[in-house]
Amino acid sequence: MATTKNYKDFVLEQLSLLDSIICKSMMGEYLLCYDGVLFGGIYDDRLLVKKVSSNKKYNMQESIPYDGAKSMYLVDDIENQEMLRDIVLDTCNELKKIKEV
């Protein structure tokens, strides 16, 4: 099942506290980047972010985006824009640090 355009638009609106979110279509799903960092995506009408130690504190459950993929964290409460912003910032900041090493 592919992600619906309505759900993608809803997620992007919820991410509007962050400037420069880039959403790339990929085989019926969407990859999400912020500040040059791929942090997650929208898969089957679910928002998933990469697993890093700094976003464990949000107690999100693990989920597989598609067969054969690494598990990611499922963001259940996407209506909380402030928490969603913080999740993305924490994830991207750590991914940048990992990339620099």
ABEGO torsion letter per residue (X at the ends): XBBBAAAAAAAAAAAAABBGBBBBBBGGBBBBBBGGBBAEBBBGGBBBBBBBAAAAAAGBBBBBABBGBBBBBBBABAABAAAAAAAAAAAAAAAAAAAAX
